[in-house]
Amino acid sequence: MKLSLYGALVLCAALVACSSDTDTANTAADDRANPAEVDATPTAFNIANQCVAIQSLANDKFISLNTDGSYGVSEATASNAAPFFLKPTSLGKYMIYNRDEAMMQAAGNSAGTPVNSSTAFSDAVEWAVQEDDKARGGFSLTNTGNTMKLALLGLSDGLSTVEGSGDSEETLFQFVKTTGCAEFPEIATNTQGRTFAGAGLNQAVKGFADVHNHISATTFLGGAHHGTPHHRFGVTHALGSCIANHGPMGRLDLVDNLFKFSPQASHDTDGWPTFRSWPAADALTHEGLYYKWLERAWQAGLRIFVTNLVENETLCNLVKTTKGMPLQNCNEMESAVGQIEYVKQLESYIDAQEGGPGKGWFRVVTSPQEAREVINQGKLAVVLGIEISHLFNCGIKFGQNLCDEAEIDKQLDRLHALGVRQMFPIHEFDNAFGGNGIFDGAVLNVGNFLDTGGFWQTYDCPGGENNYADYILRQPGAVMTSVPGLGNDPITQALIANNPGLAPIYPTGEDQRQCNRRGLTELGKYAFKRLMEKGIIIEVDHMELSIKGDLIEMADRQQPKYPLVSTHGAHGGITREQGRKILAAGGIIYPYQGTAQSWAEDLKVIAPLKSQQFEFAMGFGADTNGLGAQAGPRGADRPQITYPFTLFEGPDWAGVFNTNVTPVKFDQQLSGERLFNANTEGQAHYGLKADWVEELRLEGGNEALKALYNSAEVYIQMWERTIAKRPQINP
């Protein structure tokens, strides 16, 4: 080991790290500290996203790049060496990207084969960096493809790979920060400034809560969803063309076309870098939650993010049949559980981008205390939820339950042990717990038939069409689609009376909204009791209106009252009295996001129902990646966003925070070649949540901002109440 050399390298890294790096798009546009600016001494992790020269500890020379893409180890100084951008693929693993926009590659599987360059992505371009365990200084680089180590090639001053067991100075290298790197393809947040941290653990957290999303939907519906929030090889793979999934011109995008009632619809399949057709506010089966878009929302103050594990077995079976994938497992519980690992992989990937384990801004939490700690650090607290129709495998088929109490206990313990803390007992179809809240009278009724063996049996919703004033956010039920040619004639009425649910035959007319006749079952009561005993955050949305009432009564019988939540736009309907009781027990009602104008109007509806006993705030549920259309463009009659805009400063922000915060400036978001404008495109992807906050400032001013930026705190307070010690749960 050459201590004098190593000490000089550390000093060099420390000195260079004090300067700002403006050579790569992602660092310059985001104006955030690089890992090396915090930790001067190179580690296997803080070299992430750095521009470096690589020096051999065997001959003290730096690696150079030849015109044919080969490499030498012959340069005496870092300034004359080849600059390499170190793009993490995972924690401690990198692509070594050169100035010719190619990657260092292990060319073969034989020891001594020279290393060259490639523009093709494969295991051969991924290198695991490991600190020397014999205190000689430097790092070894092991290739994923051939499991061999990078090494100085004898007297030739070239690079090759040697057997992984090789242990000599020829396999040790050092990283020295430099300039002149090519920009690795990536999406920027297009922000300037650093987002806020907390005022201390004993202080209320600040920030807004998105309590309904689906970042793990990459495996949703057996492959109908295209794109992923991250990929080890970067954005070109995460958000590339969807032609393989959706066919030429997108004509095989069956699920999106089904929901749009347009089987012949098409779209441009290009992804990165042009993004001609997607992401878009109405693109239901394309990725909207790429991690850099989520990062922009975090920069705007997002602090609670509930991501629901999701699956729809009926649609999954449809997709796997049309795509010829008979082995695809569409079991909703198994699909959901598999998505947990994906969320943790995303957390690890973001850690890798930010410089090491625990360094990332995306943190999965399993308790309100953890959430407070994470948010106080200025990071995003991610809560795992689940939204499926067969929770605990409790579907029904031809009227028979597909689970029992023992299965409920087993699966509840399983999900809780895996970190799931928020649950929808009922989703889009009837299950063993009871009936779902009807909101679509056509497509989903067919789905209910395929899933359960029966169409919905219904009754006239309370109040009819003219009783909207009795409900908040959404009325219950829907006008049903009957078999063509049937309606209110005597024969149809006789069929309805004598054969309920055997055929899709319902009363017609706008004043005949139909609600689900299936109420709360005994198994449902048992499930609710067990959820409360476990301290689970229970969702009331998607339940039939009467079941919401039954659950609220059960929750109110507990000492203290058990809080419930509505995070999905009151699907299935919520009466004003039910809403008042939810808030009186310390629960929350956060509406579907919608436009900033509609959210401000929802605030005026929900705020008067608040309890004097508990703090009130209002976040939202965006339902991104969940087959839910996002908010469209701002109307021409509304005040328009002026780019760039700055959050956290100005009179509308007075009193929003409990400590001084630094303003953050937001330019228009640029993804590849496409520049997004929320005025004309609405919420095309999740990064435009920042723009939505500026819209809200324009629509609702200081009052709306206070309600929004207190929503993370109020969510945590609700969560704390669910796990408060309580006596035996009353059924």
BAZASE-840144 format. One line per 5 residues: number of its first residue (from 0); their letters; for each residue x negated, y negated, z of C-alpha. Coordinates in steps of 0.001 Angstrom, whole numbers. Layout:
<rs>
NUM> a> X:Y:Z | ...
</rs>
This chain:
<rs>
0> mklsl> 0:0:0 | -1258:-3459:-912 | -71:-5616:1960 | -1485:-8837:573 | 381:-8304:-2695
5> ygalv> 3634:-7412:-961 | 3384:-10406:1358 | 2809:-12682:-1639 | 5845:-11218:-3402 | 8088:-11770:-382
10> lcaal> 6854:-15348:-104 | 7456:-15864:-3826 | 10987:-14511:-3548 | 11678:-16733:-562 | 10439:-19847:-2348
15> vacss> 12294:-19150:-5571 | 15468:-18285:-3687 | 15651:-21822:-2388 | 16373:-23108:-5861 | 19823:-22868:-7465
20> dtdta> 20498:-20329:-10176 | 22416:-21795:-13095 | 21430:-19314:-15753 | 24320:-16858:-15521 | 27941:-17726:-16116
25> ntaad> 29329:-16022:-13037 | 27013:-17799:-10579 | 27101:-21227:-12182 | 30866:-21322:-12670 | 31603:-20107:-9148
30> dranp> 29076:-22302:-7322 | 28652:-19727:-4569 | 25497:-18745:-2733 | 23693:-15777:-4212 | 22679:-12936:-1877
35> aevda> 18975:-13834:-2280 | 19679:-17369:-1087 | 20723:-15872:2232 | 18221:-13011:2514 | 14860:-13944:1047
40> tptaf> 13311:-10492:1426 | 14508:-8219:-1392 | 16573:-5187:-386 | 18255:-2485:-2423 | 21462:-4530:-2179
45> nianq> 20760:-8274:-2169 | 19147:-8081:-5620 | 22681:-7743:-7007 | 23497:-10115:-9873 | 20004:-11604:-9708
50> cvaiq> 17666:-12527:-12546 | 14350:-10859:-11750 | 10953:-9910:-13062 | 9949:-6342:-12172 | 6392:-5668:-10989
55> sland> 4610:-2333:-10648 | 2848:-1825:-7330 | 437:558:-9090 | -1267:-2018:-11356 | 153:-5341:-10067
60> kfisl> 1502:-6085:-13573 | 5011:-7082:-14615 | 7243:-5319:-17112 | 7419:-6804:-20603 | 9915:-6150:-23403
65> ntdgs> 8636:-5202:-26838 | 10396:-6098:-30083 | 11413:-2456:-30652 | 13192:-2288:-27286 | 10407:-383:-25533
70> ygvse> 8707:-1625:-22395 | 5176:-2255:-21244 | 3720:-3037:-17823 | 1108:-5557:-18834 | 2066:-9118:-17905
75> atasn> -21:-10767:-15205 | 2611:-13302:-14099 | 6356:-13291:-13487 | 6814:-16317:-15753 | 5512:-14357:-18750
80> aapff> 7344:-11145:-17882 | 10661:-9985:-19278 | 13620:-11292:-17247 | 16192:-8667:-16231 | 19699:-9211:-14914
85> lkpts> 20593:-6622:-12258 | 24303:-5843:-12645 | 25574:-3524:-9889 | 27576:-465:-10895 | 28072:486:-7236
90> lgkym> 26247:-21:-3965 | 22524:267:-4653 | 22942:1182:-8336 | 22335:-1129:-11284 | 22264:-1671:-14990
95> iynrd> 18978:-3382:-15903 | 20078:-5857:-18575 | 17403:-7440:-20756 | 17268:-10690:-22709 | 18232:-8835:-25928
100> eammq> 21564:-7928:-24281 | 20632:-4262:-24018 | 20056:-2060:-20995 | 17017:-145:-19832 | 17697:3515:-20608
105> aagns> 16138:6851:-19691 | 15692:8138:-23224 | 15574:11869:-22489 | 15530:14635:-19921 | 11827:15454:-20139
110> agtpv> 9305:14015:-17727 | 7004:11519:-19388 | 9486:10499:-22093 | 9178:6723:-22628 | 11982:4464:-21447
115> nssta> 13740:2359:-24093 | 16724:38:-24540 | 20329:786:-25422 | 23596:-1086:-25867 | 25599:2109:-25198
120> fsdav> 27032:2604:-21720 | 26316:5968:-20091 | 24716:7502:-17006 | 21376:6964:-18747 | 21552:3180:-18151
125> ewavq> 22358:3405:-14439 | 19519:3243:-11890 | 19685:3858:-8139 | 17370:1531:-6234 | 15908:2812:-2975
130> eddka> 13449:1208:-583 | 10233:3137:-69 | 10507:5231:3084 | 6745:5276:3734 | 6366:1562:4429
135> rggfs> 4280:992:1299 | 6649:-1717:125 | 8591:-1797:-3091 | 11414:292:-4459 | 11904:3438:-6489
140> ltntg> 14453:3528:-9323 | 16157:6857:-10029 | 18143:7309:-13220 | 21646:8739:-12886 | 21487:10477:-16245
145> ntmkl> 18339:12568:-15835 | 17842:12195:-12028 | 14212:11158:-12645 | 12313:8166:-11305 | 11069:5204:-13286
150> allgl> 7256:5267:-13401 | 4214:3572:-14833 | 3044:5807:-17697 | -589:6481:-16859 | -3237:4517:-18744
155> sdgls> -847:3421:-21509 | 826:741:-19385 | 4201:1989:-20626 | 7311:3067:-18719 | 8648:6591:-18463
160> tvegs> 10564:8755:-16031 | 9054:11455:-13850 | 10589:14210:-11735 | 12652:12848:-8877 | 10318:14448:-6392
165> gdsee> 7489:12304:-7683 | 6074:10261:-4832 | 3281:7894:-5810 | 2670:4182:-6292 | 3395:4696:-10005
170> tlfqf> 7095:5034:-9040 | 7219:1899:-6871 | 8255:-1539:-8123 | 9021:-4956:-6709 | 11601:-7584:-7720
175> vkttg> 10687:-11251:-8037 | 13349:-13788:-8832 | 12945:-15565:-12166 | 14991:-17320:-14862 | 15908:-16792:-18503
180> caefp> 18188:-13761:-18223 | 20888:-12998:-20751 | 24401:-13350:-19370 | 25968:-9998:-18589 | 29622:-9991:-19763
185> eiatn> 31872:-10972:-16882 | 34883:-13100:-16019 | 34214:-16174:-13877 | 36471:-17718:-11265 | 35801:-21176:-12740
190> tqgrt> 35639:-22751:-9303 | 33316:-25213:-7631 | 32986:-25257:-3869 | 33326:-22588:-1206 | 36598:-21413:260
195> fagag> 37316:-21906:3954 | 36568:-19681:6933 | 38524:-19551:10176 | 38496:-21920:13123 | 37620:-19096:15570
200> lnqav> 39100:-15812:16763 | 41149:-17587:19417 | 42714:-19846:16782 | 45586:-19205:14390 | 44408:-17984:10996
205> kgfad> 45115:-20095:7946 | 45849:-18928:4441 | 48682:-17462:2449 | 50003:-13918:2339 | 50941:-11916:-723
210> vhnhi> 52813:-9030:846 | 53713:-6979:-2222 | 51248:-5907:-4905 | 49813:-2855:-6666 | 46072:-3101:-7230
215> sattf> 45771:711:-7350 | 48256:1100:-10222 | 45453:2035:-12612 | 46637:5678:-12382 | 50310:4700:-12294
220> lggah> 52823:6557:-14472 | 50468:9175:-15818 | 48421:6711:-17862 | 51082:4263:-19050 | 49241:1447:-17291
225> hgtph> 46212:85:-19150 | 43173:-1529:-17579 | 41561:-1397:-14145 | 40639:-3959:-11463 | 36999:-2940:-11859
230> hrfgv> 34749:-544:-13745 | 31167:420:-12974 | 30142:-711:-16472 | 31920:-4035:-16147 | 34735:-5990:-17729
235> thalg> 34275:-4619:-21246 | 35335:-1210:-19937 | 37836:-2384:-17330 | 39762:-4610:-19743 | 38951:-3244:-23181
240> scian> 41349:-2434:-26008 | 44553:-616:-25040 | 44911:1179:-28385 | 44009:4552:-26858 | 46816:4181:-24292
245> hgpmg> 49428:2286:-26257 | 48729:3309:-29837 | 48263:1149:-32956 | 49891:-2273:-32453 | 50950:-1058:-29004
250> rldlv> 53948:835:-30371 | 53449:3712:-27927 | 53756:1457:-24889 | 56883:3394:-23954 | 57417:2157:-20402
255> dnlfk> 57066:-1553:-21202 | 59309:-1189:-24230 | 61860:741:-22165 | 62089:-2006:-19563 | 62399:-4626:-22297
260> fspqa> 65110:-2610:-24124 | 62963:-2867:-27234 | 61733:574:-28354 | 60111:-845:-31515 | 58235:-3656:-29752
265> shdtd> 54538:-4101:-30515 | 51584:-6096:-29268 | 47999:-6822:-30192 | 45876:-4183:-28479 | 42692:-6266:-28226
270> gwptf> 41447:-6777:-24699 | 38080:-8330:-23857 | 37003:-10774:-25134 | 39960:-12122:-27154 | 42937:-11046:-24988
275> rswpa> 45328:-12046:-27770 | 48504:-10502:-26297 | 47615:-9615:-22741 | 47371:-10284:-19885 | 50696:-12096:-19984
280> adalt> 53485:-12844:-17546 | 55743:-10289:-19233 | 53094:-7643:-20036 | 54288:-4998:-17566 | 51829:-2198:-18328
285> hegly> 48572:-4156:-18626 | 46140:-4943:-15838 | 46828:-8236:-14108 | 44632:-7808:-11023 | 41048:-7665:-12277
290> ykwle> 38861:-8314:-9238 | 37505:-11649:-10519 | 41070:-12895:-10958 | 41817:-11786:-7411 | 38651:-13554:-6283
295> rawqa> 39929:-16833:-7750 | 43138:-16426:-5723 | 41053:-15751:-2599 | 39129:-18957:-3306 | 42506:-20720:-3274
300> glrif> 43301:-19432:213 | 44794:-15948:-207 | 44082:-14192:3107 | 46608:-11322:3458 | 47035:-8965:530
305> vtnlv> 49366:-5972:883 | 48721:-3457:-1877 | 51348:-758:-2215 | 50401:2713:-3381 | 52960:3416:-6068
310> enetl> 54284:6100:-8369 | 57505:6938:-10207 | 57742:10664:-10820 | 60469:10397:-13446 | 58599:7897:-15615
315> cnlvk> 55325:9735:-15024 | 56889:12950:-16353 | 58181:11053:-19384 | 54730:9648:-20155 | 52864:12899:-19627
320> ttkgm> 55275:14699:-21955 | 54946:12126:-24736 | 51161:11992:-24325 | 50744:15754:-24249 | 49250:15915:-20739
325> plqnc> 51084:18870:-19145 | 48620:19145:-16245 | 49159:15567:-15028 | 50288:15699:-11395 | 53253:13354:-10988
330> nemes> 54027:14183:-7350 | 54539:10761:-5808 | 52896:11480:-2458 | 49804:13045:-4029 | 49450:10241:-6554
335> avgqi> 49791:7642:-3803 | 47252:9331:-1543 | 44790:9532:-4438 | 45077:5771:-4907 | 43741:5129:-1400
340> eyvkq> 40310:6272:-2485 | 40516:3934:-5466 | 41139:926:-3188 | 38132:1895:-1087 | 36012:2240:-4221
345> lesyi> 37053:-1283:-5200 | 36049:-2542:-1747 | 32660:-868:-2151 | 32248:-2246:-5685 | 32896:-5810:-4494
350> daqeg> 30423:-5230:-1654 | 27886:-4245:-4310 | 28494:-7473:-6246 | 28096:-9556:-3093 | 24874:-8031:-1797
355> gpgkg> 25516:-4971:366 | 27849:-2978:2628 | 30305:-5273:4383 | 29177:-8323:2408 | 32207:-8471:143
360> wfrvv> 35205:-10739:517 | 37670:-7804:25 | 38164:-5888:3305 | 40670:-3082:3953 | 42108:-3449:7471
365> tspqe> 44210:-1104:9590 | 45156:-3316:12532 | 46185:-6929:13134 | 43026:-7412:15197 | 40890:-6364:12229
370> arevi> 42899:-8693:10006 | 42212:-11631:12331 | 38487:-10862:12414 | 38240:-10575:8635 | 40200:-13754:7951
375> nqgkl> 38212:-15676:10550 | 35131:-14776:8498 | 36830:-16363:5499 | 37512:-13029:3789 | 40610:-11308:2405
380> avvlg> 42401:-8808:4672 | 43818:-5991:2540 | 46671:-3928:3995 | 47670:-564:2520 | 51385:-32:1930
385> ieish> 53358:2570:16 | 56355:2168:-2308 | 57703:5435:-3709 | 61115:7086:-3926 | 59918:10371:-2383
390> lfncg> 58259:9097:789 | 57022:12099:2806 | 58185:14279:-151 | 61759:13522:931 | 63571:13541:-2393
395> ikfgq> 66874:15231:-3097 | 67971:17558:-5877 | 71614:18375:-6559 | 72471:17144:-3075 | 69830:19211:-1265
400> nlcde> 67090:17634:838 | 63572:18476:-285 | 62039:17875:3165 | 62776:18347:6852 | 61727:16738:10131
405> aeidk> 58505:18745:10268 | 57493:17520:6815 | 58242:13933:7823 | 55996:14248:10882 | 53212:15898:8878
410> qldrl> 53189:13370:6046 | 53620:10351:8337 | 50594:11420:10376 | 48677:11992:7144 | 49403:8533:5722
415> halgv> 48719:6793:9027 | 45368:8564:9391 | 44472:7377:5878 | 45172:3762:6844 | 48663:3133:5416
420> rqmfp> 50495:637:7616 | 53483:-630:5586 | 56162:1596:4047 | 59296:1537:1887 | 61491:4396:3183
425> ihefd> 63653:4122:37 | 62687:2872:-3404 | 64354:3083:-6821 | 66325:6329:-6471 | 68388:8086:-3822
430> nafgg> 66412:10256:-1447 | 66878:12361:1674 | 67100:9238:3856 | 69954:7588:1969 | 70874:5554:-1082
435> ngifd> 68810:2896:-2795 | 70003:-644:-3307 | 71249:-779:-6879 | 69927:-3710:-8887 | 69857:-2203:-12384
440> gavln> 73027:-595:-13664 | 71610:1110:-16748 | 68032:2436:-17059 | 67539:3229:-13370 | 70866:5052:-13163
445> vgnfl> 69605:7428:-15850 | 66401:7711:-13851 | 68401:8563:-10737 | 70136:11340:-12666 | 66834:12775:-13862
450> dtggf> 65303:12476:-10414 | 68160:13737:-8232 | 70516:15576:-10584 | 73307:13036:-10146 | 74315:9546:-11232
455> wqtyd> 74971:6966:-8551 | 78288:7140:-6770 | 79433:3590:-6099 | 81894:1299:-4369 | 82838:-2320:-4987
460> cpgge> 80178:-4498:-3382 | 81431:-6701:-533 | 82702:-10058:-1660 | 82556:-9546:-5399 | 80911:-11905:-7861
465> nnyad> 81980:-15101:-6127 | 80486:-14329:-2730 | 76858:-15229:-3463 | 76892:-17750:-625 | 77037:-14870:1866
470> yilrq> 73658:-13530:661 | 70084:-14764:549 | 67858:-14497:-2516 | 69833:-11725:-4201 | 73308:-10210:-4273
475> pgavm> 73700:-6489:-3755 | 74564:-4121:-6576 | 74902:-4545:-10307 | 77461:-4400:-13075 | 77143:-798:-14159
480> tsvpg> 76824:572:-17671 | 79444:3261:-18260 | 79770:5865:-20966 | 80658:3892:-24137 | 84402:3588:-24684
485> lgndp> 85382:4147:-21056 | 86337:1534:-18530 | 89396:504:-16527 | 91917:2683:-18360 | 93904:5288:-16340
490> itqal> 91826:8240:-17597 | 88559:6601:-16561 | 89988:5707:-13169 | 91068:9298:-12644 | 87570:10516:-13531
495> iannp> 86060:8036:-11079 | 88376:9159:-8315 | 88032:12895:-8843 | 84472:13325:-10144 | 82275:10679:-8524
500> glapi> 78682:10770:-9704 | 79200:13502:-12289 | 79176:11039:-15177 | 78156:7389:-15500 | 81698:6036:-15412
505> yptge> 82302:2865:-13420 | 84678:-80:-13149 | 83712:-2818:-15591 | 83795:-6603:-15458 | 81613:-9287:-13931
510> dqrqc> 83649:-9220:-10709 | 83064:-5487:-10251 | 79487:-5328:-8991 | 78863:-1818:-7735 | 76960:-812:-4607
515> nrrgl> 75615:2634:-3768 | 78053:4844:-1869 | 75264:6950:-378 | 74621:5724:3161 | 72090:6511:5882
520> telgk> 71621:10231:6549 | 70672:11987:9777 | 67261:12675:8299 | 67000:8965:7541 | 67713:8103:11164
525> yafkr> 64966:10493:12229 | 62519:8948:9748 | 63287:5406:10976 | 62761:6501:14582 | 59391:8056:13765
530> lmekg> 58261:5006:11775 | 58960:2768:14774 | 57179:5125:17156 | 54142:4984:14871 | 54187:1177:14666
535> iiiev> 54690:1114:10897 | 55759:-2101:9173 | 59149:-1082:7743 | 60468:-2570:4496 | 64216:-3137:4206
540> dhmel> 64146:-4015:502 | 65375:-1390:-1965 | 67722:68:676 | 71468:123:122 | 73127:-2846:1821
545> sikgd> 74848:-753:4504 | 71590:1082:5338 | 69885:-2257:5883 | 72593:-3004:8440 | 72147:365:10146
550> liema> 68368:-70:10345 | 68672:-3623:11699 | 71031:-2418:14425 | 68652:398:15329 | 65705:-2023:15448
555> drqqp> 67676:-4458:17619 | 68344:-1711:20194 | 64634:-1374:20921 | 63014:-3159:23856 | 61590:-5423:22645
560> kyplv> 63392:-5640:19316 | 61485:-4028:16468 | 60549:-6423:13631 | 61434:-5544:10037 | 60253:-7090:6786
565> sthga> 61648:-8042:3403 | 58839:-8562:907 | 60411:-7824:-2448 | 63056:-10415:-3154 | 65803:-8801:-1039
570> hggit> 66310:-5959:-3549 | 69658:-4330:-2771 | 70934:-7570:-1239 | 70581:-9098:2222 | 73435:-10959:3867
575> reqgr> 72723:-14202:5651 | 73586:-12560:8937 | 71187:-9697:8246 | 68491:-12226:7378 | 69122:-14128:10597
580> kilaa> 68801:-10905:12621 | 65562:-9925:10872 | 63989:-13275:11758 | 65468:-13244:15278 | 63650:-9960:15979
585> ggiiy> 60320:-11391:14835 | 60392:-9987:11316 | 59650:-11812:8074 | 61431:-12540:4812 | 58940:-13415:2063
590> pyqgt> 60625:-13719:-1335 | 59525:-12611:-4778 | 56966:-15152:-5925 | 58752:-16639:-8935 | 57919:-20152:-10035
595> aqswa> 56763:-22743:-7542 | 60078:-24512:-8038 | 62130:-21390:-7236 | 59896:-20584:-4241 | 60454:-24068:-2824
600> edlkv> 64198:-23565:-3289 | 63996:-20167:-1528 | 62234:-21870:1374 | 65246:-24168:1774 | 67526:-21110:1919
605> iaplk> 65482:-19015:4356 | 64107:-21693:6720 | 67536:-22520:8257 | 67807:-18861:9379 | 64582:-18986:11415
610> sqqfe> 64455:-18107:15089 | 63418:-20628:17712 | 61557:-17840:19508 | 59055:-17055:16746 | 56853:-19109:14460
615> famgf> 58192:-19400:10907 | 56345:-19407:7601 | 56894:-18003:4126 | 54506:-16187:1821 | 55566:-14205:-1229
620> gadtn> 55469:-10864:-2972 | 54048:-11115:-6496 | 54516:-7444:-7519 | 51620:-7705:-9979 | 50976:-4363:-11734
625> glgaq> 54311:-3080:-10416 | 56495:-3342:-13540 | 57642:-6732:-12302 | 57561:-9682:-14688 | 55615:-12667:-13370
630> agprg> 56646:-16304:-13358 | 56858:-17907:-16767 | 55680:-21324:-18012 | 56512:-24533:-16215 | 59456:-26345:-17676
635> adrpq> 58789:-29448:-19722 | 60873:-31398:-17211 | 58616:-30418:-14287 | 55416:-32220:-13226 | 52495:-30585:-15009
640> itypf> 49217:-29322:-13604 | 46308:-31566:-14561 | 43053:-29648:-15062 | 40726:-29590:-13271 | 42583:-29767:-9972
645> tlfeg> 41247:-29724:-6420 | 42815:-27880:-3499 | 42505:-28706:220 | 42105:-32479:-106 | 44544:-35351:-401
650> pdwag> 47612:-36514:1558 | 49710:-33424:753 | 47176:-31286:2644 | 47348:-33324:5866 | 47848:-31057:8888
655> vfntn> 47774:-27823:6868 | 44501:-26628:8444 | 43372:-26482:12074 | 39750:-27249:11183 | 37882:-29205:8543
660> vtpvk> 37709:-27420:5216 | 35719:-28129:2086 | 37683:-28930:-1090 | 37498:-26403:-3927 | 37757:-27551:-7537
665> fdqql> 39465:-25325:-10117 | 38915:-25592:-13852 | 41107:-23749:-16342 | 40449:-20042:-15991 | 38397:-18621:-18852
670> sgerl> 38451:-14872:-19514 | 36198:-13964:-22402 | 37308:-16243:-25222 | 40768:-17008:-23821 | 41453:-20137:-21782
675> fnant> 44554:-19892:-19576 | 46924:-22755:-18841 | 49617:-22086:-16232 | 51738:-24934:-17597 | 52315:-23079:-20861
680> egqah> 51675:-19426:-19902 | 52922:-19112:-16341 | 51393:-16397:-14177 | 49646:-14512:-16953 | 47216:-12910:-14477
685> yglka> 46508:-13006:-10762 | 43800:-15636:-10972 | 46509:-18175:-11748 | 47802:-17947:-8177 | 45426:-20852:-7566
690> dwvee> 47210:-22822:-10259 | 50540:-21805:-8703 | 49440:-23379:-5406 | 48835:-26634:-7243 | 52294:-26272:-8794
695> lrleg> 53730:-25827:-5310 | 52001:-28972:-4116 | 53660:-30824:-6982 | 57068:-29257:-6239 | 57204:-29101:-2448
700> gneal> 54420:-31288:-1083 | 53146:-31043:2477 | 56115:-29115:3910 | 55806:-26321:1354 | 52014:-26085:1756
705> kalyn> 52329:-25778:5528 | 54883:-22987:5183 | 52678:-21161:2671 | 49345:-21528:4483 | 50844:-20368:7804
710> saevy> 52193:-17196:6186 | 49092:-15078:6895 | 49309:-15943:10605 | 53027:-15199:10794 | 52499:-11878:9019
715> iqmwe> 49853:-10883:11580 | 52091:-11937:14460 | 54845:-9710:13054 | 52351:-6835:12733 | 51252:-7311:16345
720> rtiak> 54855:-6950:17456 | 55274:-3635:15619 | 52486:-2043:17664 | 53395:-3604:21006 | 53812:-935:23673
725> rpqin> 57473:-12:24036 | 59539:2700:25739 | 61093:5656:23912 | 62589:4564:20595 | 66389:4518:20730
730> p> 68024:6267:17746
</rs>
